[in-house]
């Protein structure tokens, strides 16, 4: 049958991964206080992998003092 996502017609079948990433976002900003992650009582970092076991790159930027 015909694919639901036009992206899949390029030969890759990961169109749904792009849509999930759009909903979930791709970055997080967290405070660091006295050298430790400063989460609120209900906060945590969640990583969702939607596109298989491809190589990934992590970028950490530190802004401030």
mmCIF file of the N, C-alpha and C atoms, coordinates in Angstrom:
data_MODEL
# 
_entry.id   MODEL 
# 
loop_
_atom_site.group_PDB 
_atom_site.id 
_atom_site.type_symbol 
_atom_site.label_atom_id 
_atom_site.label_alt_id 
_atom_site.label_comp_id 
_atom_site.label_asym_id 
_atom_site.label_entity_id 
_atom_site.label_seq_id 
_atom_site.pdbx_PDB_ins_code 
_atom_site.Cartn_x 
_atom_site.Cartn_y 
_atom_site.Cartn_z 
_atom_site.occupancy 
_atom_site.B_iso_or_equiv 
_atom_site.pdbx_formal_charge 
_atom_site.auth_seq_id 
_atom_site.auth_comp_id 
_atom_site.auth_asym_id 
_atom_site.auth_atom_id 
_atom_site.pdbx_PDB_model_num 
ATOM 1   N N  . UNK A 1 1  ? 0.806  -1.184 0.000  1.00 0.00 ? 1  UNK A N  1 
ATOM 2   C CA . UNK A 1 1  ? 0.000  0.000  0.000  1.00 0.00 ? 1  UNK A CA 1 
ATOM 3   C C  . UNK A 1 1  ? 0.851  1.250  0.000  1.00 0.00 ? 1  UNK A C  1 
ATOM 4   N N  . UNK A 1 2  ? 0.209  2.346  -0.244 1.00 0.00 ? 2  UNK A N  1 
ATOM 5   C CA . UNK A 1 2  ? 0.895  3.633  -0.284 1.00 0.00 ? 2  UNK A CA 1 
ATOM 6   C C  . UNK A 1 2  ? 1.196  4.114  1.136  1.00 0.00 ? 2  UNK A C  1 
ATOM 7   N N  . UNK A 1 3  ? 2.382  4.676  1.313  1.00 0.00 ? 3  UNK A N  1 
ATOM 8   C CA . UNK A 1 3  ? 2.794  5.183  2.617  1.00 0.00 ? 3  UNK A CA 1 
ATOM 9   C C  . UNK A 1 3  ? 1.931  6.369  3.029  1.00 0.00 ? 3  UNK A C  1 
ATOM 10  N N  . UNK A 1 4  ? 1.707  6.506  4.336  1.00 0.00 ? 4  UNK A N  1 
ATOM 11  C CA . UNK A 1 4  ? 0.949  7.641  4.859  1.00 0.00 ? 4  UNK A CA 1 
ATOM 12  C C  . UNK A 1 4  ? 1.771  8.929  4.816  1.00 0.00 ? 4  UNK A C  1 
ATOM 13  N N  . UNK A 1 5  ? 3.096  8.814  4.818  1.00 0.00 ? 5  UNK A N  1 
ATOM 14  C CA . UNK A 1 5  ? 3.976  9.972  4.876  1.00 0.00 ? 5  UNK A CA 1 
ATOM 15  C C  . UNK A 1 5  ? 4.757  10.092 3.575  1.00 0.00 ? 5  UNK A C  1 
ATOM 16  N N  . UNK A 1 6  ? 4.700  11.257 2.924  1.00 0.00 ? 6  UNK A N  1 
ATOM 17  C CA . UNK A 1 6  ? 5.446  11.451 1.680  1.00 0.00 ? 6  UNK A CA 1 
ATOM 18  C C  . UNK A 1 6  ? 6.941  11.269 1.902  1.00 0.00 ? 6  UNK A C  1 
ATOM 19  N N  . UNK A 1 7  ? 7.439  11.624 3.088  1.00 0.00 ? 7  UNK A N  1 
ATOM 20  C CA . UNK A 1 7  ? 8.864  11.476 3.396  1.00 0.00 ? 7  UNK A CA 1 
ATOM 21  C C  . UNK A 1 7  ? 9.317  10.036 3.162  1.00 0.00 ? 7  UNK A C  1 
ATOM 22  N N  . UNK A 1 8  ? 8.459  9.083  3.471  1.00 0.00 ? 8  UNK A N  1 
ATOM 23  C CA . UNK A 1 8  ? 8.825  7.675  3.319  1.00 0.00 ? 8  UNK A CA 1 
ATOM 24  C C  . UNK A 1 8  ? 9.064  7.298  1.862  1.00 0.00 ? 8  UNK A C  1 
ATOM 25  N N  . UNK A 1 9  ? 8.545  8.077  0.935  1.00 0.00 ? 9  UNK A N  1 
ATOM 26  C CA . UNK A 1 9  ? 8.726  7.778  -0.484 1.00 0.00 ? 9  UNK A CA 1 
ATOM 27  C C  . UNK A 1 9  ? 10.158 8.031  -0.940 1.00 0.00 ? 9  UNK A C  1 
ATOM 28  N N  . UNK A 1 10 ? 10.995 8.666  -0.087 1.00 0.00 ? 10 UNK A N  1 
ATOM 29  C CA . UNK A 1 10 ? 12.400 8.922  -0.418 1.00 0.00 ? 10 UNK A CA 1 
ATOM 30  C C  . UNK A 1 10 ? 13.261 7.689  -0.199 1.00 0.00 ? 10 UNK A C  1 
ATOM 31  N N  . UNK A 1 11 ? 12.694 6.627  0.344  1.00 0.00 ? 11 UNK A N  1 
ATOM 32  C CA . UNK A 1 11 ? 13.457 5.413  0.612  1.00 0.00 ? 11 UNK A CA 1 
ATOM 33  C C  . UNK A 1 11 ? 13.646 5.156  2.095  1.00 0.00 ? 11 UNK A C  1 
ATOM 34  N N  . UNK A 1 12 ? 13.444 6.169  2.920  1.00 0.00 ? 12 UNK A N  1 
ATOM 35  C CA . UNK A 1 12 ? 13.518 5.979  4.370  1.00 0.00 ? 12 UNK A CA 1 
ATOM 36  C C  . UNK A 1 12 ? 12.097 5.858  4.899  1.00 0.00 ? 12 UNK A C  1 
ATOM 37  N N  . UNK A 1 13 ? 11.943 5.095  5.961  1.00 0.00 ? 13 UNK A N  1 
ATOM 38  C CA . UNK A 1 13 ? 10.599 4.909  6.514  1.00 0.00 ? 13 UNK A CA 1 
ATOM 39  C C  . UNK A 1 13 ? 10.495 5.490  7.922  1.00 0.00 ? 13 UNK A C  1 
ATOM 40  N N  . UNK A 1 14 ? 11.100 6.673  8.115  1.00 0.00 ? 14 UNK A N  1 
ATOM 41  C CA . UNK A 1 14 ? 11.127 7.271  9.446  1.00 0.00 ? 14 UNK A CA 1 
ATOM 42  C C  . UNK A 1 14 ? 10.339 8.578  9.529  1.00 0.00 ? 14 UNK A C  1 
ATOM 43  N N  . UNK A 1 15 ? 9.372  8.763  8.651  1.00 0.00 ? 15 UNK A N  1 
ATOM 44  C CA . UNK A 1 15 ? 8.562  9.979  8.690  1.00 0.00 ? 15 UNK A CA 1 
ATOM 45  C C  . UNK A 1 15 ? 7.899  10.178 10.043 1.00 0.00 ? 15 UNK A C  1 
ATOM 46  N N  . UNK A 1 16 ? 7.464  9.091  10.672 1.00 0.00 ? 16 UNK A N  1 
ATOM 47  C CA . UNK A 1 16 ? 6.830  9.198  11.987 1.00 0.00 ? 16 UNK A CA 1 
ATOM 48  C C  . UNK A 1 16 ? 7.807  9.708  13.040 1.00 0.00 ? 16 UNK A C  1 
ATOM 49  N N  . UNK A 1 17 ? 9.100  9.373  12.903 1.00 0.00 ? 17 UNK A N  1 
ATOM 50  C CA . UNK A 1 17 ? 10.104 9.853  13.854 1.00 0.00 ? 17 UNK A CA 1 
ATOM 51  C C  . UNK A 1 17 ? 10.216 11.373 13.801 1.00 0.00 ? 17 UNK A C  1 
ATOM 52  N N  . UNK A 1 18 ? 10.120 11.945 12.613 1.00 0.00 ? 18 UNK A N  1 
ATOM 53  C CA . UNK A 1 18 ? 10.178 13.398 12.475 1.00 0.00 ? 18 UNK A CA 1 
ATOM 54  C C  . UNK A 1 18 ? 8.966  14.052 13.140 1.00 0.00 ? 18 UNK A C  1 
ATOM 55  N N  . UNK A 1 19 ? 7.808  13.464 12.975 1.00 0.00 ? 19 UNK A N  1 
ATOM 56  C CA . UNK A 1 19 ? 6.600  14.016 13.594 1.00 0.00 ? 19 UNK A CA 1 
ATOM 57  C C  . UNK A 1 19 ? 6.667  13.928 15.121 1.00 0.00 ? 19 UNK A C  1 
ATOM 58  N N  . UNK A 1 20 ? 7.156  12.810 15.640 1.00 0.00 ? 20 UNK A N  1 
ATOM 59  C CA . UNK A 1 20 ? 7.282  12.649 17.098 1.00 0.00 ? 20 UNK A CA 1 
ATOM 60  C C  . UNK A 1 20 ? 8.274  13.653 17.669 1.00 0.00 ? 20 UNK A C  1 
ATOM 61  N N  . UNK A 1 21 ? 9.369  13.889 16.960 1.00 0.00 ? 21 UNK A N  1 
ATOM 62  C CA . UNK A 1 21 ? 10.359 14.856 17.430 1.00 0.00 ? 21 UNK A CA 1 
ATOM 63  C C  . UNK A 1 21 ? 9.768  16.262 17.457 1.00 0.00 ? 21 UNK A C  1 
ATOM 64  N N  . UNK A 1 22 ? 8.920  16.577 16.493 1.00 0.00 ? 22 UNK A N  1 
ATOM 65  C CA . UNK A 1 22 ? 8.264  17.881 16.471 1.00 0.00 ? 22 UNK A CA 1 
ATOM 66  C C  . UNK A 1 22 ? 7.413  18.072 17.723 1.00 0.00 ? 22 UNK A C  1 
ATOM 67  N N  . UNK A 1 23 ? 6.718  17.030 18.134 1.00 0.00 ? 23 UNK A N  1 
ATOM 68  C CA . UNK A 1 23 ? 5.862  17.105 19.320 1.00 0.00 ? 23 UNK A CA 1 
ATOM 69  C C  . UNK A 1 23 ? 6.699  17.146 20.602 1.00 0.00 ? 23 UNK A C  1 
ATOM 70  N N  . UNK A 1 24 ? 7.736  16.317 20.681 1.00 0.00 ? 24 UNK A N  1 
ATOM 71  C CA . UNK A 1 24 ? 8.536  16.190 21.903 1.00 0.00 ? 24 UNK A CA 1 
ATOM 72  C C  . UNK A 1 24 ? 9.560  17.309 22.070 1.00 0.00 ? 24 UNK A C  1 
ATOM 73  N N  . UNK A 1 25 ? 9.974  17.931 20.977 1.00 0.00 ? 25 UNK A N  1 
ATOM 74  C CA . UNK A 1 25 ? 11.038 18.927 21.059 1.00 0.00 ? 25 UNK A CA 1 
ATOM 75  C C  . UNK A 1 25 ? 12.398 18.265 20.925 1.00 0.00 ? 25 UNK A C  1 
ATOM 76  N N  . UNK A 1 26 ? 13.429 19.090 20.822 1.00 0.00 ? 26 UNK A N  1 
ATOM 77  C CA . UNK A 1 26 ? 14.757 18.518 20.610 1.00 0.00 ? 26 UNK A CA 1 
ATOM 78  C C  . UNK A 1 26 ? 15.813 19.061 21.545 1.00 0.00 ? 26 UNK A C  1 
ATOM 79  N N  . UNK A 1 27 ? 15.435 19.914 22.464 1.00 0.00 ? 27 UNK A N  1 
ATOM 80  C CA . UNK A 1 27 ? 16.436 20.460 23.366 1.00 0.00 ? 27 UNK A CA 1 
ATOM 81  C C  . UNK A 1 27 ? 15.823 20.714 24.732 1.00 0.00 ? 27 UNK A C  1 
ATOM 82  N N  . UNK A 1 28 ? 16.699 20.872 25.700 1.00 0.00 ? 28 UNK A N  1 
ATOM 83  C CA . UNK A 1 28 ? 16.256 21.130 27.065 1.00 0.00 ? 28 UNK A CA 1 
ATOM 84  C C  . UNK A 1 28 ? 17.198 22.163 27.680 1.00 0.00 ? 28 UNK A C  1 
ATOM 85  N N  . UNK A 1 29 ? 16.636 23.036 28.491 1.00 0.00 ? 29 UNK A N  1 
ATOM 86  C CA . UNK A 1 29 ? 17.426 24.027 29.221 1.00 0.00 ? 29 UNK A CA 1 
ATOM 87  C C  . UNK A 1 29 ? 17.235 23.746 30.701 1.00 0.00 ? 29 UNK A C  1 
ATOM 88  N N  . UNK A 1 30 ? 18.335 23.573 31.418 1.00 0.00 ? 30 UNK A N  1 
ATOM 89  C CA . UNK A 1 30 ? 18.254 23.298 32.850 1.00 0.00 ? 30 UNK A CA 1 
ATOM 90  C C  . UNK A 1 30 ? 19.200 24.222 33.606 1.00 0.00 ? 30 UNK A C  1 
ATOM 91  N N  . UNK A 1 31 ? 18.815 24.531 34.817 1.00 0.00 ? 31 UNK A N  1 
ATOM 92  C CA . UNK A 1 31 ? 19.661 25.345 35.686 1.00 0.00 ? 31 UNK A CA 1 
ATOM 93  C C  . UNK A 1 31 ? 20.636 24.438 36.429 1.00 0.00 ? 31 UNK A C  1 
ATOM 94  N N  . UNK A 1 32 ? 21.814 24.978 36.683 1.00 0.00 ? 32 UNK A N  1 
ATOM 95  C CA . UNK A 1 32 ? 22.803 24.285 37.513 1.00 0.00 ? 32 UNK A CA 1 
ATOM 96  C C  . UNK A 1 32 ? 23.115 25.209 38.677 1.00 0.00 ? 32 UNK A C  1 
ATOM 97  N N  . UNK A 1 33 ? 22.911 24.708 39.875 1.00 0.00 ? 33 UNK A N  1 
ATOM 98  C CA . UNK A 1 33 ? 23.163 25.482 41.086 1.00 0.00 ? 33 UNK A CA 1 
ATOM 99  C C  . UNK A 1 33 ? 24.176 24.737 41.941 1.00 0.00 ? 33 UNK A C  1 
ATOM 100 N N  . UNK A 1 34 ? 25.245 25.421 42.287 1.00 0.00 ? 34 UNK A N  1 
ATOM 101 C CA . UNK A 1 34 ? 26.321 24.830 43.096 1.00 0.00 ? 34 UNK A CA 1 
ATOM 102 C C  . UNK A 1 34 ? 26.827 23.527 42.485 1.00 0.00 ? 34 UNK A C  1 
ATOM 103 N N  . UNK A 1 35 ? 26.945 23.508 41.149 1.00 0.00 ? 35 UNK A N  1 
ATOM 104 C CA . UNK A 1 35 ? 27.518 22.362 40.451 1.00 0.00 ? 35 UNK A CA 1 
ATOM 105 C C  . UNK A 1 35 ? 26.585 21.185 40.232 1.00 0.00 ? 35 UNK A C  1 
ATOM 106 N N  . UNK A 1 36 ? 25.299 21.325 40.573 1.00 0.00 ? 36 UNK A N  1 
ATOM 107 C CA . UNK A 1 36 ? 24.348 20.218 40.409 1.00 0.00 ? 36 UNK A CA 1 
ATOM 108 C C  . UNK A 1 36 ? 23.141 20.677 39.602 1.00 0.00 ? 36 UNK A C  1 
ATOM 109 N N  . UNK A 1 37 ? 22.541 19.727 38.864 1.00 0.00 ? 37 UNK A N  1 
ATOM 110 C CA . UNK A 1 37 ? 21.310 20.042 38.148 1.00 0.00 ? 37 UNK A CA 1 
ATOM 111 C C  . UNK A 1 37 ? 20.260 20.493 39.152 1.00 0.00 ? 37 UNK A C  1 
ATOM 112 N N  . UNK A 1 38 ? 19.587 21.578 38.834 1.00 0.00 ? 38 UNK A N  1 
ATOM 113 C CA . UNK A 1 38 ? 18.636 22.182 39.769 1.00 0.00 ? 38 UNK A CA 1 
ATOM 114 C C  . UNK A 1 38 ? 17.211 21.973 39.250 1.00 0.00 ? 38 UNK A C  1 
ATOM 115 N N  . UNK A 1 39 ? 16.688 20.766 39.474 1.00 0.00 ? 39 UNK A N  1 
ATOM 116 C CA . UNK A 1 39 ? 15.342 20.423 39.030 1.00 0.00 ? 39 UNK A CA 1 
ATOM 117 C C  . UNK A 1 39 ? 14.316 20.792 40.085 1.00 0.00 ? 39 UNK A C  1 
ATOM 118 N N  . UNK A 1 40 ? 13.109 21.122 39.627 1.00 0.00 ? 40 UNK A N  1 
ATOM 119 C CA . UNK A 1 40 ? 11.982 21.265 40.534 1.00 0.00 ? 40 UNK A CA 1 
ATOM 120 C C  . UNK A 1 40 ? 11.521 19.878 40.953 1.00 0.00 ? 40 UNK A C  1 
ATOM 121 N N  . UNK A 1 41 ? 10.544 19.800 41.850 1.00 0.00 ? 41 UNK A N  1 
ATOM 122 C CA . UNK A 1 41 ? 10.124 18.494 42.375 1.00 0.00 ? 41 UNK A CA 1 
ATOM 123 C C  . UNK A 1 41 ? 9.554  17.549 41.313 1.00 0.00 ? 41 UNK A C  1 
ATOM 124 N N  . UNK A 1 42 ? 9.035  18.066 40.202 1.00 0.00 ? 42 UNK A N  1 
ATOM 125 C CA . UNK A 1 42 ? 8.418  17.207 39.184 1.00 0.00 ? 42 UNK A CA 1 
ATOM 126 C C  . UNK A 1 42 ? 9.186  17.218 37.872 1.00 0.00 ? 42 UNK A C  1 
ATOM 127 N N  . UNK A 1 43 ? 10.374 17.795 37.864 1.00 0.00 ? 43 UNK A N  1 
ATOM 128 C CA . UNK A 1 43 ? 11.141 17.923 36.624 1.00 0.00 ? 43 UNK A CA 1 
ATOM 129 C C  . UNK A 1 43 ? 12.154 16.791 36.469 1.00 0.00 ? 43 UNK A C  1 
ATOM 130 N N  . UNK A 1 44 ? 12.364 16.397 35.224 1.00 0.00 ? 44 UNK A N  1 
ATOM 131 C CA . UNK A 1 44 ? 13.400 15.435 34.877 1.00 0.00 ? 44 UNK A CA 1 
ATOM 132 C C  . UNK A 1 44 ? 13.692 15.572 33.391 1.00 0.00 ? 44 UNK A C  1 
ATOM 133 N N  . UNK A 1 45 ? 14.802 15.017 32.949 1.00 0.00 ? 45 UNK A N  1 
ATOM 134 C CA . UNK A 1 45 ? 15.140 15.016 31.530 1.00 0.00 ? 45 UNK A CA 1 
ATOM 135 C C  . UNK A 1 45 ? 14.736 13.663 30.966 1.00 0.00 ? 45 UNK A C  1 
ATOM 136 N N  . UNK A 1 46 ? 14.008 13.691 29.865 1.00 0.00 ? 46 UNK A N  1 
ATOM 137 C CA . UNK A 1 46 ? 13.544 12.473 29.205 1.00 0.00 ? 46 UNK A CA 1 
ATOM 138 C C  . UNK A 1 46 ? 14.102 12.446 27.793 1.00 0.00 ? 46 UNK A C  1 
ATOM 139 N N  . UNK A 1 47 ? 14.717 11.341 27.408 1.00 0.00 ? 47 UNK A N  1 
ATOM 140 C CA . UNK A 1 47 ? 15.225 11.184 26.048 1.00 0.00 ? 47 UNK A CA 1 
ATOM 141 C C  . UNK A 1 47 ? 14.420 10.095 25.356 1.00 0.00 ? 47 UNK A C  1 
ATOM 142 N N  . UNK A 1 48 ? 13.814 10.438 24.244 1.00 0.00 ? 48 UNK A N  1 
ATOM 143 C CA . UNK A 1 48 ? 13.062 9.461  23.460 1.00 0.00 ? 48 UNK A CA 1 
ATOM 144 C C  . UNK A 1 48 ? 13.763 9.214  22.134 1.00 0.00 ? 48 UNK A C  1 
ATOM 145 N N  . UNK A 1 49 ? 14.016 7.973  21.812 1.00 0.00 ? 49 UNK A N  1 
ATOM 146 C CA . UNK A 1 49 ? 14.663 7.604  20.552 1.00 0.00 ? 49 UNK A CA 1 
ATOM 147 C C  . UNK A 1 49 ? 13.596 7.091  19.596 1.00 0.00 ? 49 UNK A C  1 
ATOM 148 N N  . UNK A 1 50 ? 13.369 7.831  18.515 1.00 0.00 ? 50 UNK A N  1 
ATOM 149 C CA . UNK A 1 50 ? 12.308 7.482  17.578 1.00 0.00 ? 50 UNK A CA 1 
ATOM 150 C C  . UNK A 1 50 ? 12.828 7.064  16.207 1.00 0.00 ? 50 UNK A C  1 
ATOM 151 N N  . UNK A 1 51 ? 14.142 7.105  16.010 1.00 0.00 ? 51 UNK A N  1 
ATOM 152 C CA . UNK A 1 51 ? 14.686 6.887  14.670 1.00 0.00 ? 51 UNK A CA 1 
ATOM 153 C C  . UNK A 1 51 ? 15.738 5.785  14.640 1.00 0.00 ? 51 UNK A C  1 
ATOM 154 N N  . UNK A 1 52 ? 15.639 4.820  15.506 1.00 0.00 ? 52 UNK A N  1 
ATOM 155 C CA . UNK A 1 52 ? 16.569 3.701  15.464 1.00 0.00 ? 52 UNK A CA 1 
ATOM 156 C C  . UNK A 1 52 ? 17.923 4.026  16.062 1.00 0.00 ? 52 UNK A C  1 
ATOM 157 N N  . UNK A 1 53 ? 18.850 3.138  15.849 1.00 0.00 ? 53 UNK A N  1 
ATOM 158 C CA . UNK A 1 53 ? 20.168 3.237  16.479 1.00 0.00 ? 53 UNK A CA 1 
ATOM 159 C C  . UNK A 1 53 ? 21.181 3.961  15.592 1.00 0.00 ? 53 UNK A C  1 
ATOM 160 N N  . UNK A 1 54 ? 20.856 5.163  15.168 1.00 0.00 ? 54 UNK A N  1 
ATOM 161 C CA . UNK A 1 54 ? 21.810 5.958  14.395 1.00 0.00 ? 54 UNK A CA 1 
ATOM 162 C C  . UNK A 1 54 ? 22.794 6.631  15.340 1.00 0.00 ? 54 UNK A C  1 
ATOM 163 N N  . UNK A 1 55 ? 23.945 7.042  14.809 1.00 0.00 ? 55 UNK A N  1 
ATOM 164 C CA . UNK A 1 55 ? 24.912 7.781  15.619 1.00 0.00 ? 55 UNK A CA 1 
ATOM 165 C C  . UNK A 1 55 ? 24.289 9.111  16.026 1.00 0.00 ? 55 UNK A C  1 
ATOM 166 N N  . UNK A 1 56 ? 24.535 9.521  17.252 1.00 0.00 ? 56 UNK A N  1 
ATOM 167 C CA . UNK A 1 56 ? 23.985 10.761 17.784 1.00 0.00 ? 56 UNK A CA 1 
ATOM 168 C C  . UNK A 1 56 ? 25.108 11.702 18.188 1.00 0.00 ? 56 UNK A C  1 
ATOM 169 N N  . UNK A 1 57 ? 24.761 12.969 18.297 1.00 0.00 ? 57 UNK A N  1 
ATOM 170 C CA . UNK A 1 57 ? 25.699 13.993 18.736 1.00 0.00 ? 57 UNK A CA 1 
ATOM 171 C C  . UNK A 1 57 ? 25.021 14.760 19.862 1.00 0.00 ? 57 UNK A C  1 
ATOM 172 N N  . UNK A 1 58 ? 25.744 14.990 20.934 1.00 0.00 ? 58 UNK A N  1 
ATOM 173 C CA . UNK A 1 58 ? 25.221 15.755 22.064 1.00 0.00 ? 58 UNK A CA 1 
ATOM 174 C C  . UNK A 1 58 ? 25.992 17.066 22.136 1.00 0.00 ? 58 UNK A C  1 
ATOM 175 N N  . UNK A 1 59 ? 25.265 18.158 22.274 1.00 0.00 ? 59 UNK A N  1 
ATOM 176 C CA . UNK A 1 59 ? 25.871 19.478 22.378 1.00 0.00 ? 59 UNK A CA 1 
ATOM 177 C C  . UNK A 1 59 ? 25.456 20.084 23.710 1.00 0.00 ? 59 UNK A C  1 
ATOM 178 N N  . UNK A 1 60 ? 26.436 20.471 24.507 1.00 0.00 ? 60 UNK A N  1 
ATOM 179 C CA . UNK A 1 60 ? 26.169 21.104 25.795 1.00 0.00 ? 60 UNK A CA 1 
ATOM 180 C C  . UNK A 1 60 ? 26.729 22.519 25.749 1.00 0.00 ? 60 UNK A C  1 
ATOM 181 N N  . UNK A 1 61 ? 25.877 23.500 26.029 1.00 0.00 ? 61 UNK A N  1 
ATOM 182 C CA . UNK A 1 61 ? 26.303 24.896 26.085 1.00 0.00 ? 61 UNK A CA 1 
ATOM 183 C C  . UNK A 1 61 ? 26.127 25.388 27.512 1.00 0.00 ? 61 UNK A C  1 
ATOM 184 N N  . UNK A 1 62 ? 27.137 26.044 28.020 1.00 0.00 ? 62 UNK A N  1 
ATOM 185 C CA . UNK A 1 62 ? 27.067 26.613 29.360 1.00 0.00 ? 62 UNK A CA 1 
ATOM 186 C C  . UNK A 1 62 ? 27.049 28.125 29.206 1.00 0.00 ? 62 UNK A C  1 
ATOM 187 N N  . UNK A 1 63 ? 26.006 28.738 29.740 1.00 0.00 ? 63 UNK A N  1 
ATOM 188 C CA . UNK A 1 63 ? 25.833 30.182 29.635 1.00 0.00 ? 63 UNK A CA 1 
ATOM 189 C C  . UNK A 1 63 ? 25.788 30.753 31.046 1.00 0.00 ? 63 UNK A C  1 
ATOM 190 N N  . UNK A 1 64 ? 26.566 31.755 31.296 1.00 0.00 ? 64 UNK A N  1 
ATOM 191 C CA . UNK A 1 64 ? 26.538 32.392 32.611 1.00 0.00 ? 64 UNK A CA 1 
ATOM 192 C C  . UNK A 1 64 ? 27.863 32.261 33.318 1.00 0.00 ? 64 UNK A C  1 
ATOM 193 N N  . UNK A 1 65 ? 27.795 32.358 34.614 1.00 0.00 ? 65 UNK A N  1 
ATOM 194 C CA . UNK A 1 65 ? 29.012 32.365 35.433 1.00 0.00 ? 65 UNK A CA 1 
ATOM 195 C C  . UNK A 1 65 ? 29.575 30.983 35.636 1.00 0.00 ? 65 UNK A C  1 
# 
